[in-house]
Amino acid sequence: MMTMQNQRPESTQRGVVLIVVLIMLGVFSVIVVSMIGGSNINFKIAGNQQYRMEAKMAARNGVESYISNPANFALPLPTNNAYVNSDFNGDGVADMVAVVAPPECLRAVPILQTELDVTDPQDAQCVGSAQQNNSGLFYASGSSPTGNSWCSKMTWDVGATVNDTKTGVALAMHQGVYLRAIIGTTCL
């Protein structure tokens, strides 16, 4: 019995395999190049997020350092910016610098006598009134203090900016601060 074989001559098949392999190699090369490019973009995005978080921490550090010094809210108010260094890697060199502007008083509102607790030492210094002719410490039985106390609630805005030329990050942060002051301390 004779079988027929449908085979092509060897010379025509050699070029087809080479072309298929070259096309697949080209496709894989394009995939690899695009993956490398995508990973580089991801590294840049992650680096930018890290720089932004460091700038945010530097600004927060600057604001908190400024707020923790009561002299920054005493009259006369500071007129110059404060510079607060932040060292993130512990090498002793400032990685970022926060520039904290002098605080801005937004408002001063008198504290009412009815808002005070005379048993609280912080409130006790405020008990009394310019409207009453007494110190506010002794009241007739059954009476309660009325009117404004000797203290006021002052609301301040403290702002810090971080501009780092090395990383290109720029950030501004504001923090509201509530302080109690003797009445008559005004917003300037």
N, C-alpha and C positions, 0 to 999 in steps of 0.2 A: 504494500500500500504506500502510496506516495502522498506526502503531505506538502502542502504549499505553504511557504513561508512568505509573509508580507514584510520583508525587511528592506529598508533602504540601504543604499550603499553607505559605508562608514564615512566617507568624505563629506557628506551633507549633514551629518549629525554633530560633528565636532564644533561647529560655529554656534549652534543654537545653545548648547550648554554654557559656553563662554558668555554669551550675551545675557542669559538668564542670571548667571552668577554676578555679572557686572551690575545689572539692574538692582539686584537684591543688596549688593554691597553699597550702592549709591543710596538706596532707601535707608539702610541702617546708619549710614554716615550722616544723613540729614536728621534722623531721629536723635542720634548722639549729640550732634552740635546743638540742636534745639534744647535738649535736656541740660547741657552745660550752660547755655545762655539763661535758661530759666532758673537754674540754681544760683547763678551770679546775681540775678535780680532779687531772688529771695534773700541772699546774704546782705545785699544793700538795704532792703526793706527792714530786715532785722536789726542791722546796724543803726539805721535812722531811728527806729523805735527805741533802741537803747540810748542813743544820744538825747532823744526827747525826754525819756524818763529821768536821765541824769540831770538834765536842765530843770526839770520839774522839781527834783529833789534839792537841787542847789537853790532854786527860788524859794522853796518851802523852808529850807534851812536858813536862808537870809531873813525871811519874814519872821520866823520863830525866834531867831537870835535878836532881831530888832525889838520885837514885842516884849521879850523877857527883860529888857532894860527899862525900868520905870523912868529914867532920866530922859528918854526919848519922847515922853508925853508931858513933861513938866514945862511950865512957862519960864523963860521963853523957849519956844520950840526950836529944835535943830533946823538949820537952814541948808546944811550940806548933805549930799548923798552919803550913805554908808556902804562900804564894800565888804562883803562876807565871802570868804574863800571856802570852797568845798574840795576836799581831796578824797576821791572815790577809791583809788587803788592803794592808798596807804604809803605812797612813796615820799610824802612830805612836800610835794609840789601841788599847788592848786590846779585842779583839773578844770573847774569852772568857777566863775566869780558872779555873784548876785549883786546887783546894784539896787539898794533900797532907798527910795526917795523919802524925804521927810513926811511924816503922817499928815493926813488931811482930816480935820474935824468936820464931820458931816452934820452933827446936831448935838445940842445939849438940852435935856429935858429935866425939869425938877422932879425929884422923887417925892411922892406924896407921903405924908405921915402915916396914912393907913397902909402903905406898902411895907412898912418897917416892922421888924420883930425886935423888941427891946431886949430880948434875952440873947440875941446874936451880937457878939462884940463888934462886928463890922457895921451892923445897923445902929448900935448904941451911939456911935459918934455922930450919927446923922439926926438923931432924935432931937427935936426942937424946931422952932419956927420963928421966922422974922415977923410973922403975922401975930404971934402971941407974945406976951410980955413975960416969958419964962424960959427956962433952959430946956423944957420938954421932959425933964426927968420926973417931976412930980405933978400929978394931976389930981383934981378933986375926985373923990370916989364916984364911980359910975361914969366919969367923963372919959373921952378918948381924944387923942391928938387929932387935929384937923389941919388942913392946909398943906403947904409945901414944907419939906424938911430942910435941913442945912446942906443936903447933898443933891447932886444932879447926876443923871445918866448921860455919859458922853459916848457918842459913837464915832469911831475913827476908821479911816481907810488907810491901810498900809499896802503899798505896792512894791513889787520887786521885778526886775527884768534881768534876763540872762541872754547875752549875745556872745556866742562862741565862734570866733572866726575859723578855728581849726576844723570844727565839725559842721559849721554852717547853721547851727540851731539858733533860733531866736524864740524867746518865750517871755510872756508877761503874766504875773500872778498878782491877785489882789486878795486881801484878807480883811474882813471887818473885825473891829476890836471894840468891845464894850468896857468902859472904865467908869468907876465912880469917882467923882471929884466934889470938892467943896463948892457949894453954890456961889456963883459969881465968876467961876472959871468959864470963860466964854470961848466959843469957836472963833478963831481969827480968820 
